[in-house]
Each structure stands twice: as structure tokens, then as C-alpha cells.
Amino acid sequence: MVKTMSIERLEVFASSFARLRQKVVWRYVGEKPAGLGNNTKLLAWLPQNDLLAHPKTRAFITHAGSNGMYEALHHGVPMVCLPLFSDQPANAARVVARGLGVKLDFSTVTSDQLYQAILHVVTNTSYQETAARLSRLDHDQPQSPMERAVWWIEHVIKHGRLPHLRARAVELPWYQYYLLDVAAFLLTVCAAVLGTVWYSCSFICGKICCKSGAKLKSQ
């Protein structure tokens, strides 16, 4: 989502990571930070879900996007959230409210604050316990997703076409399916409003010009 970081923010992250005892895998594209520690590996791309699933992963530093948040919850990994925009501040607030991590301000966080936050999440067992409990809840389903998909496929094969399961959208005319009727209605309304405004402005300007011309003629 964010292609580049300022040099100031870059060095804040790099120096914080360098102080950690743990190894850090950092998904980053750009110039190598001057304060990068030997414990930090920069990668242009990484298999995030696979890394979160690794048993030695202790914390996830994230912008609190929905996908990453649910992946971390699924694998029982506490989070250090630095939300940027959109739904991310709300996601981070939910993480904090459930005891799954902490939240920091990306634009103002200092190197020491980030380091202390990571250290707090990694060393405080309550975050690990909460993450493990929520992960167990997320995994506890009557069927796995694969088993559920197989069951529904076999259900349709066994019972035939099952019209009551067909989506209403597949029966719509093509112009309704692509919402062309809605687009035509909205365009008509917009054209009517713009036409009314244009006509009103032209009428008012014409009246003003006529009055001004009559006044000048009388003078």
C-alpha cells in the first residue's frame, strides 16, 4: 500500500530492530537503511502467512490490515500495530481491546517507543496466551474448509440442480446484471440536475444583463 518510507521513519524502524535479540524479517523495498542491524533481513517479498505459521514467530509488526490481522489471529501471533488509514485504526483498536497486541502512531513513534513495544509484546506472556486462546477458537470448527467444500459439491451432485441454491443474479437480464439500468438512471438524474442549474444560471444572467442594458440606455 505504501511504496516508500521517509528516511526518518526508516531509521526509526531499523534502529529499533537492531536492538532486539530476536531475528527480524522485514518486508521492505528501497534503499538499505544506514542503521540496519545484523539481525535484520530485508526482503522485497515474503510469504507472510507461512512466516506467521512458523512456531518460532514471536510477534508481527503490521499496519493492521484485515488480511494480516486475521492471519496473525489464526496462527496465534501477537501484534504491534502501526495503522495508517482506512479500516486499519479500527482493526488496531480491536487488537488492543482483545489483548492481542499494542498500538502505536506510525508518524510520531520513536525508536525507543517501538523497541519497548516490541519487547513488551514478546516478553509479556499474557499476549502469547491470549493469541493462543483466540487461535484455538478460530480453529475450532465442525469441519475444515476443504471438508465443507467437498460436502457441498457432493450434495449438489447427489440431489441434482437444486434451484433454491442458485443465486438470483444468474437469472437477471444482462442489463440488470451489469447494473446498466441503475447507471442510466443516475446519469439521467445528473443530466437533469446539471441542465436545470445551467438553465437557471443562463436565465438569471440574461435578466441581469437586460436590466443593466436598460439602465445604461436610460442614463
N, C-alpha and C positions, 0 to 999 in steps of 0.2 A: 504493500500500500504506500509506503514511504520509501522512495528510492534512495535518498541521501539523508545524512545527518550532518549537523553543523560540527565543525572541528571541536568546539567547546563540549557539546554533548558526547561526541565520540570519545574524547579523552576522559570524561567522567565515567563512562562505562568501562573503558579499557583499564583505567587505574583501579577501579573497584574490583574488577575480575582478577587483576594481578595480585591483589592482597589475599585472595581466597586460597585455602589449602586444596580445595577440590579442582578437578579439571573442568574447563568451560568449553562448550562447543557453541560458537556464535555464528548465526546466520547473518552475514554481512557482505555487502557488495560495495567496494570503494577502496580508497587509499588506506593502507595499513596504518593504524594509529601509532603514534610515537611511544606511548606508554604501555603498549601491549605486553603482557607477561608471557612467560614460557608455558604457563598452564592453560593458555587460551588458544584455541584453534579456530581460524576464520574459514568459513565455507560459503560459497556463493549459493549453494542449495544443500539442503539436508533432509533426510526422511524423518520429519518431526514426530509422526505417530510412532514410528519404530523406536526412536530415541526415548520417547516418553514411556514406552513399554519396557525399556531395559530396567532390570531390577536394581541397578546401581544409580539410577537417576534420582537425585535428591530434591531438586527444585526446578521450576520452569519460570523464566523471566519472560514476560509476554505483554503485548499491548492489549490483551483481554478480548480478542476477537472470539466470536461464538465457537468456531470450529476448534481452535486451540484450547479454549476453556473446557469444552466437553471431552476432548481427547485427554486432557490432563486429569479431569474428574474420573474418566473411565479407567485410567491406569493408576489412579491414586497418587498423583504427584502434586504437592503444594505449589502455590504460585506467588510470584512477586509481580504485581500488575502495574503497568505504566500506561493507562489508557490515553488515546489520542483524540478520538471523535466518534460520532455516530452512536452505536449501542455499547461501545466499549466502556465508558464510565459506569453505566448501569450494570454491565457484566462484572466489572471490578467490585462494585458495591455489593453484589450478591456473593462474590467470592469471600469478601471480608465478613459479611454478615453470617455466613455459614462456617466461619473459622477455617477456611481452606487456604488462606493466604493473606497478604497485606497489599496495600495500595499506595503508590507514590505519584507525585506530579512530575511528569516527564520534563516539562520545561524549566522547573526550578530545582529538581533534585540534585544534591551534591554527591561527590564521590563517597564521602563518609556515610551519608544517609543511605545510599544504595548498598554499600558494603554491609552496614549494620542490619539493613532489612533482609538481605540475603542470608546473613549469618543467623539472624533471629529465626527465619523460617527453617533453615537447615538444622539448627541445633535444638529448637523447641519441639519436643515430642508430640505436643498437642496437635500441631499441624499434620504431622505424619499419621497420627491416629485418626484424625478427622477425615483425611484424604482416603485412608484405607477403608474406613467405615462407609463413606459415600461411594467408593468404588465397588464395594460388596453389594450395596443397594442397587447400583446401576447394572451389575452383572446378574443379579438375581431375577431371572425371567423364566416363565414356564417353558419357553422354547428359545433356542438360539435363532438369530435372524435367518440363517440358512435353512434350518428345520421348518420355520414358519413359511418361507418362500416355497419350499418343496411341498408342504401340506396344501397350500392354496393352488398350486399348479395341479397336483393330483386331484384336488376337489373339483376343479373345473373339468378335468379330463373325465372324471367319474360321472358327473351329473350333467354334462352337456353344456349348451351355450350359456345358461344362467343369465337371462336378460336383465334380471333385477340387479346384477352386479355391474352392468355396463354403465359407463359414465354418460350422463345426459349430454355432454359436449359432443360425443360422436354422432348424435342424431340431429345436430343443429345444421341449418343451411350454411354453405360456405361463407356467406357474407356476415352471418352472425358469429360463426366460429372465429373469424378473424376480426370481429368487432368493427366491421366496416360501417354497419348501421349506426353504431354509437359515435364513430369518428365523423360520419356525415352529419349527425345531429349536432355535435359540438361545433363543427365548422360552420354550420348554418347559424347557430346561435351567435358565435363570434362575429360572423359576417354581418348579421343583423345589428348587433351592438355597435360595431365599428361604423357601419353605414349610417346608423342613427346619429352617432356622435359627429361624423363627418358632415351630414346634412345640417345638423343643429349649428355646428360651428360656421358653416358656409352661410346659413340663413342669418345668424347673428352678425357676422362680419359684413354681409350685404346691407343689413339695416343700418349698421354703424356708418358704413361708407356713404349710404344715401343721405343720412342725417347730416354728416359732415359736409357733403357736397351741397346740400340745400342751404346750410348755414353759411358757407363761403359765398354762395351765389347771392344770398340776401345781403351780406356785408358789401 
